[in-house]
Amino acid sequence: MAKVFTIPLPPDLGRKKRERTSDSRYVDGQKMLVEAMKYLAQSNKDANRSAVEFLSEHVRTKFRMTDSPLG
């Protein structure tokens, strides 16, 4: 059995951290998706159920679980 050796690296305290900024386009896009779900639910709840579920899944997760590289 092989042994694994790790060499710890001390953190670089002199490195400047990058300041995080929020992207307003992302927030606006999420708001638009929520408004679309509200509209679909109010117009015809039963007929648009699959569309609302699809949009809801997209809002909840970064990547849709139905995405597949296999097609």
All heavy atoms as a GROMACS GRO file, in nm:
protein
  569
    1MET      N    1   0.085  -0.118   0.000
    1MET     CA    2   0.000   0.000   0.000
    1MET      C    3   0.090   0.124   0.000
    1MET      O    4   0.188   0.131   0.073
    1MET     CB    5  -0.090   0.000   0.124
    1MET     CG    6  -0.192   0.109   0.115
    1MET     SD    7  -0.302   0.127   0.258
    1MET     CE    8  -0.357  -0.034   0.294
    2ALA      N    9   0.055   0.220  -0.081
    2ALA     CA   10   0.134   0.343  -0.094
    2ALA      C   11   0.100   0.441   0.016
    2ALA      O   12  -0.012   0.446   0.065
    2ALA     CB   13   0.108   0.407  -0.230
    3LYS      N   14   0.199   0.517   0.056
    3LYS     CA   15   0.177   0.621   0.155
    3LYS      C   16   0.169   0.755   0.084
    3LYS      O   17   0.239   0.780  -0.014
    3LYS     CB   18   0.291   0.625   0.257
    3LYS     CG   19   0.296   0.504   0.345
    3LYS     CD   20   0.402   0.520   0.450
    3LYS     CE   21   0.401   0.399   0.541
    3LYS     NZ   22   0.500   0.412   0.648
    4VAL      N   23   0.082   0.841   0.134
    4VAL     CA   24   0.064   0.973   0.076
    4VAL      C   25   0.119   1.075   0.174
    4VAL      O   26   0.081   1.078   0.291
    4VAL     CB   27  -0.085   1.003   0.047
    4VAL    CG1   28  -0.102   1.143  -0.007
    4VAL    CG2   29  -0.140   0.900  -0.050
    5PHE      N   30   0.210   1.156   0.126
    5PHE     CA   31   0.267   1.262   0.208
    5PHE      C   32   0.211   1.396   0.163
    5PHE      O   33   0.204   1.423   0.044
    5PHE     CB   34   0.420   1.264   0.196
    5PHE     CG   35   0.486   1.140   0.249
    5PHE    CD1   36   0.529   1.041   0.164
    5PHE    CD2   37   0.503   1.125   0.386
    5PHE    CE1   38   0.590   0.927   0.214
    5PHE    CE2   39   0.564   1.011   0.437
    5PHE     CZ   40   0.607   0.912   0.350
    6THR      N   41   0.172   1.476   0.258
    6THR     CA   42   0.126   1.611   0.225
    6THR      C   43   0.221   1.711   0.287
    6THR      O   44   0.268   1.693   0.399
    6THR     CB   45  -0.017   1.637   0.279
    6THR    OG1   46  -0.016   1.619   0.419
    6THR    CG2   47  -0.118   1.543   0.215
    7ILE      N   48   0.248   1.813   0.212
    7ILE     CA   49   0.334   1.920   0.260
    7ILE      C   50   0.244   2.042   0.281
    7ILE      O   51   0.192   2.098   0.183
    7ILE     CB   52   0.446   1.952   0.160
    7ILE    CG1   53   0.531   1.827   0.136
    7ILE    CG2   54   0.531   2.067   0.209
    7ILE    CD1   55   0.629   1.841   0.022
    8PRO      N   56   0.220   2.080   0.405
    8PRO     CA   57   0.131   2.193   0.429
    8PRO      C   58   0.192   2.323   0.377
    8PRO      O   59   0.313   2.345   0.384
    8PRO     CB   60   0.114   2.197   0.580
    8PRO     CG   61   0.231   2.122   0.634
    8PRO     CD   62   0.273   2.023   0.529
    9LEU      N   63   0.107   2.406   0.322
    9LEU     CA   64   0.150   2.535   0.269
    9LEU      C   65   0.088   2.645   0.354
    9LEU      O   66  -0.035   2.652   0.366
    9LEU     CB   67   0.104   2.549   0.123
    9LEU     CG   68   0.143   2.675   0.051
    9LEU    CD1   69   0.295   2.678   0.033
    9LEU    CD2   70   0.076   2.680  -0.085
   10PRO      N   71   0.169   2.728   0.415
   10PRO     CA   72   0.112   2.835   0.497
   10PRO      C   73   0.038   2.936   0.408
   10PRO      O   74   0.077   2.960   0.294
   10PRO     CB   75   0.233   2.899   0.564
   10PRO     CG   76   0.349   2.862   0.479
   10PRO     CD   77   0.315   2.732   0.412
   11PRO      N   78  -0.070   2.995   0.459
   11PRO     CA   79  -0.145   3.092   0.380
   11PRO      C   80  -0.063   3.217   0.351
   11PRO      O   81   0.019   3.259   0.432
   11PRO     CB   82  -0.266   3.125   0.467
   11PRO     CG   83  -0.226   3.087   0.604
   11PRO     CD   84  -0.126   2.977   0.591
   12ASP      N   85  -0.084   3.274   0.235
   12ASP     CA   86  -0.015   3.397   0.196
   12ASP      C   87  -0.094   3.516   0.250
   12ASP      O   88  -0.197   3.554   0.194
   12ASP     CB   89  -0.005   3.404   0.043
   12ASP     CG   90   0.075   3.524  -0.004
   12ASP    OD1   91   0.136   3.593   0.081
   12ASP    OD2   92   0.077   3.548  -0.125
   13LEU      N   93  -0.050   3.572   0.360
   13LEU     CA   94  -0.123   3.680   0.425
   13LEU      C   95  -0.110   3.813   0.351
   13LEU      O   96  -0.189   3.904   0.372
   13LEU     CB   97  -0.075   3.696   0.569
   13LEU     CG   98  -0.095   3.572   0.658
   13LEU    CD1   99  -0.035   3.596   0.796
   13LEU    CD2  100  -0.242   3.537   0.668
   14GLY      N  101  -0.012   3.824   0.264
   14GLY     CA  102   0.009   3.948   0.192
   14GLY      C  103  -0.079   3.960   0.068
   14GLY      O  104  -0.090   4.067   0.010
   15ARG      N  105  -0.141   3.849   0.027
   15ARG     CA  106  -0.224   3.851  -0.093
   15ARG      C  107  -0.354   3.928  -0.068
   15ARG      O  108  -0.420   3.911   0.034
   15ARG     CB  109  -0.258   3.708  -0.134
   15ARG     CG  110  -0.318   3.701  -0.272
   15ARG     CD  111  -0.343   3.560  -0.310
   15ARG     NE  112  -0.472   3.522  -0.251
   15ARG     CZ  113  -0.519   3.400  -0.246
   15ARG    NH1  114  -0.448   3.301  -0.290
   15ARG    NH2  115  -0.636   3.375  -0.192
   16LYS      N  116  -0.388   4.015  -0.160
   16LYS     CA  117  -0.508   4.095  -0.147
   16LYS      C  118  -0.630   4.014  -0.192
   16LYS      O  119  -0.626   3.950  -0.296
   16LYS     CB  120  -0.495   4.219  -0.235
   16LYS     CG  121  -0.555   4.342  -0.178
   16LYS     CD  122  -0.526   4.460  -0.267
   16LYS     CE  123  -0.537   4.586  -0.187
   16LYS     NZ  124  -0.519   4.704  -0.266
   17LYS      N  125  -0.734   4.015  -0.111
   17LYS     CA  126  -0.856   3.944  -0.148
   17LYS      C  127  -0.938   4.030  -0.243
   17LYS      O  128  -0.943   4.152  -0.231
   17LYS     CB  129  -0.939   3.912  -0.024
   17LYS     CG  130  -0.878   3.804   0.061
   17LYS     CD  131  -0.973   3.762   0.169
   17LYS     CE  132  -0.913   3.649   0.250
   17LYS     NZ  133  -1.004   3.601   0.352
   18ARG      N  134  -0.999   3.962  -0.336
   18ARG     CA  135  -1.083   4.031  -0.433
   18ARG      C  136  -1.217   4.064  -0.370
   18ARG      O  137  -1.277   3.981  -0.300
   18ARG     CB  138  -1.104   3.938  -0.553
   18ARG     CG  139  -1.158   4.006  -0.673
   18ARG     CD  140  -1.155   3.915  -0.792
   18ARG     NE  141  -1.188   3.777  -0.758
   18ARG     CZ  142  -1.250   3.693  -0.838
   18ARG    NH1  143  -1.285   3.730  -0.957
   18ARG    NH2  144  -1.277   3.570  -0.799
   19GLU      N  145  -1.264   4.184  -0.391
   19GLU     CA  146  -1.392   4.226  -0.334
   19GLU      C  147  -1.505   4.168  -0.418
   19GLU      O  148  -1.505   4.177  -0.541
   19GLU     CB  149  -1.400   4.378  -0.332
   19GLU     CG  150  -1.524   4.429  -0.262
   19GLU     CD  151  -1.526   4.581  -0.254
   19GLU    OE1  152  -1.417   4.639  -0.235
   19GLU    OE2  153  -1.634   4.638  -0.266
   20ARG      N  154  -1.602   4.109  -0.350
   20ARG     CA  155  -1.716   4.051  -0.422
   20ARG      C  156  -1.820   4.159  -0.451
   20ARG      O  157  -1.850   4.242  -0.367
   20ARG     CB  158  -1.782   3.943  -0.338
   20ARG     CG  159  -1.699   3.819  -0.326
   20ARG     CD  160  -1.778   3.713  -0.256
   20ARG     NE  161  -1.703   3.589  -0.253
   20ARG     CZ  162  -1.753   3.474  -0.216
   20ARG    NH1  163  -1.878   3.467  -0.176
   20ARG    NH2  164  -1.679   3.366  -0.215
   21THR      N  165  -1.873   4.153  -0.571
   21THR     CA  166  -1.979   4.245  -0.607
   21THR      C  167  -2.094   4.162  -0.663
   21THR      O  168  -2.073   4.062  -0.730
   21THR     CB  169  -1.933   4.346  -0.714
   21THR    OG1  170  -1.886   4.274  -0.828
   21THR    CG2  171  -1.822   4.434  -0.661
   22SER      N  172  -2.214   4.203  -0.633
   22SER     CA  173  -2.329   4.129  -0.683
   22SER      C  174  -2.362   4.176  -0.825
   22SER      O  175  -2.338   4.290  -0.862
   22SER     CB  176  -2.449   4.150  -0.591
   22SER     OG  177  -2.486   4.286  -0.590
   23ASP      N  178  -2.414   4.084  -0.903
   23ASP     CA  179  -2.451   4.115  -1.041
   23ASP      C  180  -2.602   4.137  -1.046
   23ASP      O  181  -2.680   4.045  -1.023
   23ASP     CB  182  -2.410   3.998  -1.131
   23ASP     CG  183  -2.428   4.030  -1.279
   23ASP    OD1  184  -2.475   4.140  -1.310
   23ASP    OD2  185  -2.393   3.944  -1.360
   24SER      N  186  -2.643   4.258  -1.073
   24SER     CA  187  -2.785   4.291  -1.072
   24SER      C  188  -2.861   4.217  -1.181
   24SER      O  189  -2.980   4.190  -1.168
   24SER     CB  190  -2.806   4.441  -1.087
   24SER     OG  191  -2.756   4.486  -1.212
   25ARG      N  192  -2.792   4.178  -1.290
   25ARG     CA  193  -2.859   4.103  -1.397
   25ARG      C  194  -2.907   3.967  -1.347
   25ARG      O  195  -3.014   3.921  -1.386
   25ARG     CB  196  -2.766   4.084  -1.516
   25ARG     CG  197  -2.727   4.214  -1.584
   25ARG     CD  198  -2.627   4.189  -1.692
   25ARG     NE  199  -2.507   4.130  -1.630
   25ARG     CZ  200  -2.407   4.077  -1.698
   25ARG    NH1  201  -2.410   4.074  -1.828
   25ARG    NH2  202  -2.302   4.026  -1.635
   26TYR      N  203  -2.830   3.904  -1.259
   26TYR     CA  204  -2.868   3.774  -1.204
   26TYR      C  205  -2.995   3.788  -1.121
   26TYR      O  206  -3.090   3.711  -1.135
   26TYR     CB  207  -2.754   3.718  -1.119
   26TYR     CG  208  -2.788   3.589  -1.051
   26TYR    CD1  209  -2.784   3.468  -1.119
   26TYR    CD2  210  -2.826   3.587  -0.917
   26TYR    CE1  211  -2.816   3.349  -1.057
   26TYR    CE2  212  -2.858   3.468  -0.854
   26TYR     CZ  213  -2.853   3.350  -0.924
   26TYR     OH  214  -2.886   3.234  -0.862
   27VAL      N  215  -2.998   3.888  -1.034
   27VAL     CA  216  -3.115   3.910  -0.948
   27VAL      C  217  -3.236   3.946  -1.033
   27VAL      O  218  -3.346   3.895  -1.011
   27VAL     CB  219  -3.085   4.020  -0.844
   27VAL    CG1  220  -3.209   4.055  -0.763
   27VAL    CG2  221  -2.971   3.979  -0.754
   28ASP      N  222  -3.218   4.031  -1.134
   28ASP     CA  223  -3.329   4.068  -1.223
   28ASP      C  224  -3.382   3.946  -1.298
   28ASP      O  225  -3.502   3.931  -1.317
   28ASP     CB  226  -3.285   4.175  -1.322
   28ASP     CG  227  -3.257   4.309  -1.254
   28ASP    OD1  228  -3.305   4.329  -1.141
   28ASP    OD2  229  -3.188   4.391  -1.315
   29GLY      N  230  -3.292   3.859  -1.340
   29GLY     CA  231  -3.334   3.737  -1.410
   29GLY      C  232  -3.414   3.645  -1.321
   29GLY      O  233  -3.515   3.587  -1.364
   30GLN      N  234  -3.372   3.631  -1.195
   30GLN     CA  235  -3.448   3.548  -1.101
   30GLN      C  236  -3.586   3.608  -1.075
   30GLN      O  237  -3.685   3.536  -1.068
   30GLN     CB  238  -3.371   3.534  -0.969
   30GLN     CG  239  -3.241   3.459  -0.981
   30GLN     CD  240  -3.258   3.314  -1.019
   30GLN    OE1  241  -3.365   3.256  -1.008
   30GLN    NE2  242  -3.152   3.252  -1.065
   31LYS      N  243  -3.593   3.741  -1.062
   31LYS     CA  244  -3.722   3.807  -1.041
   31LYS      C  245  -3.814   3.785  -1.161
   31LYS      O  246  -3.934   3.763  -1.147
   31LYS     CB  247  -3.702   3.957  -1.017
   31LYS     CG  248  -3.645   3.989  -0.881
   31LYS     CD  249  -3.626   4.138  -0.863
   31LYS     CE  250  -3.562   4.171  -0.731
   31LYS     NZ  251  -3.539   4.316  -0.715
   32MET      N  252  -3.758   3.790  -1.282
   32MET     CA  253  -3.837   3.771  -1.403
   32MET      C  254  -3.893   3.628  -1.408
   32MET      O  255  -4.009   3.608  -1.446
   32MET     CB  256  -3.752   3.797  -1.527
   32MET     CG  257  -3.831   3.795  -1.655
   32MET     SD  258  -3.733   3.815  -1.804
   32MET     CE  259  -3.637   3.959  -1.769
   33LEU      N  260  -3.812   3.530  -1.368
   33LEU     CA  261  -3.860   3.392  -1.365
   33LEU      C  262  -3.974   3.375  -1.265
   33LEU      O  263  -4.073   3.305  -1.291
   33LEU     CB  264  -3.746   3.297  -1.333
   33LEU     CG  265  -3.643   3.277  -1.444
   33LEU    CD1  266  -3.524   3.198  -1.392
   33LEU    CD2  267  -3.704   3.208  -1.563
   34VAL      N  268  -3.963   3.439  -1.150
   34VAL     CA  269  -4.069   3.431  -1.049
   34VAL      C  270  -4.196   3.496  -1.100
   34VAL      O  271  -4.307   3.442  -1.083
   34VAL     CB  272  -4.022   3.495  -0.916
   34VAL    CG1  273  -4.138   3.509  -0.819
   34VAL    CG2  274  -3.911   3.413  -0.855
   35GLU      N  275  -4.184   3.610  -1.166
   35GLU     CA  276  -4.302   3.676  -1.224
   35GLU      C  277  -4.366   3.589  -1.332
   35GLU      O  278  -4.489   3.582  -1.342
   35GLU     CB  279  -4.264   3.813  -1.283
   35GLU     CG  280  -4.227   3.916  -1.179
   35GLU     CD  281  -4.342   3.946  -1.084
   35GLU    OE1  282  -4.458   3.955  -1.129
   35GLU    OE2  283  -4.314   3.960  -0.964
   36ALA      N  284  -4.285   3.522  -1.411
   36ALA     CA  285  -4.339   3.431  -1.514
   36ALA      C  286  -4.416   3.316  -1.449
   36ALA      O  287  -4.523   3.277  -1.497
   36ALA     CB  288  -4.226   3.378  -1.601
   37MET      N  289  -4.363   3.262  -1.339
   37MET     CA  290  -4.433   3.154  -1.270
   37MET      C  291  -4.565   3.203  -1.213
   37MET      O  292  -4.667   3.132  -1.221
   37MET     CB  293  -4.347   3.097  -1.158
   37MET     CG  294  -4.235   3.010  -1.207
   37MET     SD  295  -4.150   2.922  -1.076
   37MET     CE  296  -4.068   3.055  -0.990
   38LYS      N  297  -4.566   3.324  -1.156
   38LYS     CA  298  -4.691   3.380  -1.104
   38LYS      C  299  -4.794   3.396  -1.214
   38LYS      O  300  -4.912   3.362  -1.198
   38LYS     CB  301  -4.665   3.516  -1.038
   38LYS     CG  302  -4.596   3.509  -0.906
   38LYS     CD  303  -4.578   3.650  -0.851
   38LYS     CE  304  -4.500   3.654  -0.723
   38LYS     NZ  305  -4.478   3.792  -0.676
   39TYR      N  306  -4.751   3.448  -1.329
   39TYR     CA  307  -4.842   3.469  -1.442
   39TYR      C  308  -4.900   3.336  -1.491
   39TYR      O  309  -5.020   3.324  -1.514
   39TYR     CB  310  -4.768   3.541  -1.555
   39TYR     CG  311  -4.852   3.553  -1.680
   39TYR    CD1  312  -4.951   3.651  -1.690
   39TYR    CD2  313  -4.834   3.466  -1.786
   39TYR    CE1  314  -5.029   3.661  -1.803
   39TYR    CE2  315  -4.911   3.475  -1.901
   39TYR     CZ  316  -5.009   3.573  -1.909
   39TYR     OH  317  -5.086   3.583  -2.021
   40LEU      N  318  -4.812   3.238  -1.508
   40LEU     CA  319  -4.859   3.108  -1.556
   40LEU      C  320  -4.955   3.043  -1.457
   40LEU      O  321  -5.053   2.980  -1.498
   40LEU     CB  322  -4.739   3.015  -1.581
   40LEU     CG  323  -4.652   3.050  -1.701
   40LEU    CD1  324  -4.525   2.967  -1.699
   40LEU    CD2  325  -4.728   3.029  -1.831
   41ALA      N  326  -4.928   3.056  -1.328
   41ALA     CA  327  -5.015   2.996  -1.227
   41ALA      C  328  -5.150   3.066  -1.221
   41ALA      O  329  -5.253   3.001  -1.198
   41ALA     CB  330  -4.947   3.001  -1.091
   42GLN      N  331  -5.152   3.197  -1.245
   42GLN     CA  332  -5.279   3.270  -1.238
   42GLN      C  333  -5.362   3.252  -1.364
   42GLN      O  334  -5.484   3.248  -1.359
   42GLN     CB  335  -5.253   3.419  -1.216
   42GLN     CG  336  -5.202   3.450  -1.078
   42GLN     CD  337  -5.160   3.596  -1.063
   42GLN    OE1  338  -5.159   3.672  -1.159
   42GLN    NE2  339  -5.123   3.634  -0.941
   43SER      N  340  -5.296   3.238  -1.480
   43SER     CA  341  -5.372   3.230  -1.605
   43SER      C  342  -5.444   3.096  -1.621
   43SER      O  343  -5.562   3.093  -1.652
   43SER     CB  344  -5.282   3.258  -1.725
   43SER     OG  345  -5.180   3.161  -1.733
   44ASN      N  346  -5.372   2.985  -1.603
   44ASN     CA  347  -5.434   2.854  -1.611
   44ASN      C  348  -5.345   2.756  -1.535
   44ASN      O  349  -5.252   2.700  -1.591
   44ASN     CB  350  -5.452   2.810  -1.756
   44ASN     CG  351  -5.538   2.687  -1.769
   44ASN    OD1  352  -5.565   2.618  -1.670
   44ASN    ND2  353  -5.583   2.659  -1.890
   45LYS      N  354  -5.377   2.738  -1.410
   45LYS     CA  355  -5.292   2.662  -1.319
   45LYS      C  356  -5.268   2.518  -1.366
   45LYS      O  357  -5.157   2.469  -1.366
   45LYS     CB  358  -5.353   2.663  -1.180
   45LYS     CG  359  -5.262   2.614  -1.071
   45LYS     CD  360  -5.328   2.633  -0.937
   45LYS     CE  361  -5.232   2.603  -0.826
   45LYS     NZ  362  -5.289   2.630  -0.695
   46ASP      N  363  -5.376   2.450  -1.407
   46ASP     CA  364  -5.363   2.309  -1.444
   46ASP      C  365  -5.289   2.290  -1.576
   46ASP      O  366  -5.206   2.200  -1.588
   46ASP     CB  367  -5.501   2.244  -1.451
   46ASP     CG  368  -5.568   2.240  -1.314
   46ASP    OD1  369  -5.495   2.229  -1.213
   46ASP    OD2  370  -5.693   2.249  -1.309
   47ALA      N  371  -5.318   2.372  -1.674
   47ALA     CA  372  -5.256   2.357  -1.805
   47ALA      C  373  -5.108   2.395  -1.803
   47ALA      O  374  -5.029   2.340  -1.880
   47ALA     CB  375  -5.328   2.442  -1.909
   48ASN      N  376  -5.071   2.487  -1.715
   48ASN     CA  377  -4.933   2.536  -1.710
   48ASN      C  378  -4.850   2.473  -1.598
   48ASN      O  379  -4.740   2.520  -1.569
   48ASN     CB  380  -4.932   2.688  -1.695
   48ASN     CG  381  -4.992   2.757  -1.814
   48ASN    OD1  382  -4.979   2.710  -1.925
   48ASN    ND2  383  -5.060   2.868  -1.790
   49ARG      N  384  -4.902   2.367  -1.538
   49ARG     CA  385  -4.833   2.306  -1.424
   49ARG      C  386  -4.690   2.261  -1.459
   49ARG      O  387  -4.596   2.287  -1.386
   49ARG     CB  388  -4.911   2.187  -1.370
   49ARG     CG  389  -4.842   2.118  -1.253
   49ARG     CD  390  -4.927   2.006  -1.194
   49ARG     NE  391  -5.049   2.055  -1.135
   49ARG     CZ  392  -5.058   2.107  -1.012
   49ARG    NH1  393  -4.949   2.118  -0.939
   49ARG    NH2  394  -5.172   2.148  -0.964
   50SER      N  395  -4.672   2.198  -1.573
   50SER     CA  396  -4.538   2.149  -1.609
   50SER      C  397  -4.442   2.265  -1.634
   50SER      O  398  -4.324   2.256  -1.598
   50SER     CB  399  -4.544   2.058  -1.731
   50SER     OG  400  -4.594   2.128  -1.842
   51ALA      N  401  -4.491   2.374  -1.693
   51ALA     CA  402  -4.405   2.490  -1.717
   51ALA      C  403  -4.364   2.554  -1.585
   51ALA      O  404  -4.248   2.595  -1.568
   51ALA     CB  405  -4.477   2.592  -1.805
   52VAL      N  406  -4.458   2.565  -1.491
   52VAL     CA  407  -4.427   2.623  -1.360
   52VAL      C  408  -4.327   2.535  -1.285
   52VAL      O  409  -4.233   2.586  -1.223
   52VAL     CB  410  -4.556   2.644  -1.277
   52VAL    CG1  411  -4.523   2.685  -1.134
   52VAL    CG2  412  -4.646   2.747  -1.342
   53GLU      N  413  -4.344   2.403  -1.292
   53GLU     CA  414  -4.250   2.313  -1.227
   53GLU      C  415  -4.110   2.326  -1.287
   53GLU      O  416  -4.010   2.325  -1.216
   53GLU     CB  417  -4.298   2.169  -1.238
   53GLU     CG  418  -4.418   2.137  -1.151
   53GLU     CD  419  -4.473   1.998  -1.175
   53GLU    OE1  420  -4.425   1.927  -1.266
   53GLU    OE2  421  -4.566   1.960  -1.102
   54PHE      N  422  -4.104   2.339  -1.419
   54PHE     CA  423  -3.975   2.355  -1.486
   54PHE      C  424  -3.905   2.484  -1.442
   54PHE      O  425  -3.787   2.483  -1.406
   54PHE     CB  426  -3.995   2.356  -1.638
   54PHE     CG  427  -3.870   2.381  -1.716
   54PHE    CD1  428  -3.777   2.280  -1.734
   54PHE    CD2  429  -3.844   2.506  -1.770
   54PHE    CE1  430  -3.660   2.303  -1.805
   54PHE    CE2  431  -3.728   2.529  -1.842
   54PHE     CZ  432  -3.637   2.427  -1.860
   55LEU      N  433  -3.978   2.595  -1.441
   55LEU     CA  434  -3.920   2.723  -1.399
   55LEU      C  435  -3.882   2.720  -1.251
   55LEU      O  436  -3.778   2.773  -1.212
   55LEU     CB  437  -4.018   2.837  -1.426
   55LEU     CG  438  -4.040   2.870  -1.573
   55LEU    CD1  439  -4.151   2.974  -1.586
   55LEU    CD2  440  -3.914   2.919  -1.637
   56SER      N  441  -3.965   2.657  -1.170
   56SER     CA  442  -3.937   2.647  -1.028
   56SER      C  443  -3.809   2.569  -1.003
   56SER      O  444  -3.726   2.606  -0.920
   56SER     CB  445  -4.053   2.580  -0.956
   56SER     OG  446  -4.024   2.562  -0.821
   57GLU      N  447  -3.791   2.461  -1.077
   57GLU     CA  448  -3.669   2.380  -1.063
   57GLU      C  449  -3.547   2.462  -1.104
   57GLU      O  450  -3.442   2.453  -1.041
   57GLU     CB  451  -3.682   2.256  -1.150
   57GLU     CG  452  -3.568   2.159  -1.136
   57GLU     CD  453  -3.591   2.035  -1.218
   57GLU    OE1  454  -3.704   1.986  -1.224
   57GLU    OE2  455  -3.493   1.988  -1.279
   58HIS      N  456  -3.562   2.544  -1.206
   58HIS     CA  457  -3.450   2.627  -1.252
   58HIS      C  458  -3.413   2.733  -1.149
   58HIS      O  459  -3.296   2.762  -1.128
   58HIS     CB  460  -3.483   2.692  -1.385
   58HIS     CG  461  -3.372   2.776  -1.439
   58HIS    ND1  462  -3.254   2.721  -1.485
   58HIS    CD2  463  -3.357   2.910  -1.451
   58HIS    CE1  464  -3.174   2.818  -1.526
   58HIS    NE2  465  -3.233   2.933  -1.504
   59VAL      N  466  -3.513   2.791  -1.084
   59VAL     CA  467  -3.488   2.894  -0.982
   59VAL      C  468  -3.422   2.832  -0.859
   59VAL      O  469  -3.331   2.890  -0.802
   59VAL     CB  470  -3.619   2.966  -0.943
   59VAL    CG1  471  -3.599   3.054  -0.820
   59VAL    CG2  472  -3.669   3.051  -1.059
   60ARG      N  473  -3.465   2.712  -0.821
   60ARG     CA  474  -3.414   2.649  -0.699
   60ARG      C  475  -3.271   2.598  -0.713
   60ARG      O  476  -3.198   2.591  -0.616
   60ARG     CB  477  -3.502   2.532  -0.659
   60ARG     CG  478  -3.634   2.571  -0.598
   60ARG     CD  479  -3.700   2.451  -0.533
   60ARG     NE  480  -3.695   2.330  -0.612
   60ARG     CZ  481  -3.791   2.288  -0.695
   60ARG    NH1  482  -3.899   2.361  -0.710
   60ARG    NH2  483  -3.779   2.176  -0.761
   61THR      N  484  -3.233   2.557  -0.831
   61THR     CA  485  -3.101   2.497  -0.849
   61THR      C  486  -3.019   2.576  -0.949
   61THR      O  487  -3.072   2.640  -1.038
   61THR     CB  488  -3.114   2.352  -0.900
   61THR    OG1  489  -3.181   2.354  -1.024
   61THR    CG2  490  -3.188   2.266  -0.802
   62LYS      N  491  -2.890   2.569  -0.935
   62LYS     CA  492  -2.802   2.638  -1.029
   62LYS      C  493  -2.811   2.571  -1.166
   62LYS      O  494  -2.813   2.636  -1.268
   62LYS     CB  495  -2.658   2.635  -0.976
   62LYS     CG  496  -2.562   2.712  -1.061
   62LYS     CD  497  -2.426   2.716  -0.998
   62LYS     CE  498  -2.330   2.794  -1.085
   62LYS     NZ  499  -2.197   2.799  -1.028
   63PHE      N  500  -2.816   2.440  -1.166
   63PHE     CA  501  -2.831   2.366  -1.289
   63PHE      C  502  -2.956   2.281  -1.277
   63PHE      O  503  -2.981   2.221  -1.174
   63PHE     CB  504  -2.710   2.276  -1.314
   63PHE     CG  505  -2.582   2.351  -1.328
   63PHE    CD1  506  -2.492   2.356  -1.224
   63PHE    CD2  507  -2.553   2.420  -1.444
   63PHE    CE1  508  -2.374   2.426  -1.235
   63PHE    CE2  509  -2.435   2.491  -1.456
   63PHE     CZ  510  -2.346   2.493  -1.351
   64ARG      N  511  -3.031   2.274  -1.382
   64ARG     CA  512  -3.151   2.191  -1.381
   64ARG      C  513  -3.112   2.044  -1.373
   64ARG      O  514  -3.021   2.000  -1.442
   64ARG     CB  515  -3.236   2.217  -1.504
   64ARG     CG  516  -3.293   2.359  -1.508
   64ARG     CD  517  -3.382   2.376  -1.626
   64ARG     NE  518  -3.312   2.360  -1.751
   64ARG     CZ  519  -3.243   2.455  -1.813
   64ARG    NH1  520  -3.236   2.574  -1.760
   64ARG    NH2  521  -3.183   2.431  -1.927
   65MET      N  522  -3.181   1.969  -1.293
   65MET     CA  523  -3.150   1.827  -1.277
   65MET      C  524  -3.184   1.749  -1.404
   65MET      O  525  -3.132   1.641  -1.425
   65MET     CB  526  -3.224   1.768  -1.157
   65MET     CG  527  -3.185   1.833  -1.026
   65MET     SD  528  -3.272   1.763  -0.890
   65MET     CE  529  -3.146   1.655  -0.827
   66THR      N  530  -3.270   1.805  -1.488
   66THR     CA  531  -3.308   1.735  -1.611
   66THR      C  532  -3.206   1.753  -1.720
   66THR      O  533  -3.214   1.690  -1.824
   66THR     CB  534  -3.445   1.785  -1.660
   66THR    OG1  535  -3.440   1.927  -1.671
   66THR    CG2  536  -3.555   1.747  -1.564
   67ASP      N  537  -3.107   1.844  -1.700
   67ASP     CA  538  -3.002   1.862  -1.800
   67ASP      C  539  -2.918   1.736  -1.808
   67ASP      O  540  -2.882   1.678  -1.706
   67ASP     CB  541  -2.912   1.979  -1.764
   67ASP     CG  542  -2.975   2.113  -1.794
   67ASP    OD1  543  -3.081   2.116  -1.860
   67ASP    OD2  544  -2.919   2.213  -1.753
   68SER      N  545  -2.888   1.695  -1.927
   68SER     CA  546  -2.806   1.578  -1.946
   68SER      C  547  -2.719   1.596  -2.069
   68SER      O  548  -2.769   1.639  -2.174
   68SER     CB  549  -2.893   1.452  -1.963
   68SER     OG  550  -2.814   1.342  -2.001
   69PRO      N  551  -2.591   1.562  -2.062
   69PRO     CA  552  -2.507   1.574  -2.180
   69PRO      C  553  -2.544   1.471  -2.286
   69PRO      O  554  -2.503   1.481  -2.401
   69PRO     CB  555  -2.366   1.550  -2.127
   69PRO     CG  556  -2.385   1.472  -2.002
   69PRO     CD  557  -2.517   1.515  -1.947
   70LEU      N  558  -2.624   1.371  -2.247
   70LEU     CA  559  -2.662   1.265  -2.341
   70LEU      C  560  -2.780   1.304  -2.427
   70LEU      O  561  -2.813   1.236  -2.521
   70LEU     CB  562  -2.692   1.136  -2.264
   70LEU     CG  563  -2.579   1.088  -2.173
   70LEU    CD1  564  -2.625   0.967  -2.093
   70LEU    CD2  565  -2.457   1.053  -2.257
   71GLY      N  566  -2.847   1.412  -2.391
   71GLY     CA  567  -2.958   1.462  -2.473
   71GLY      C  568  -3.089   1.424  -2.428
   71GLY      O  569  -3.161   1.375  -2.371
   0.00000   0.00000   0.00000
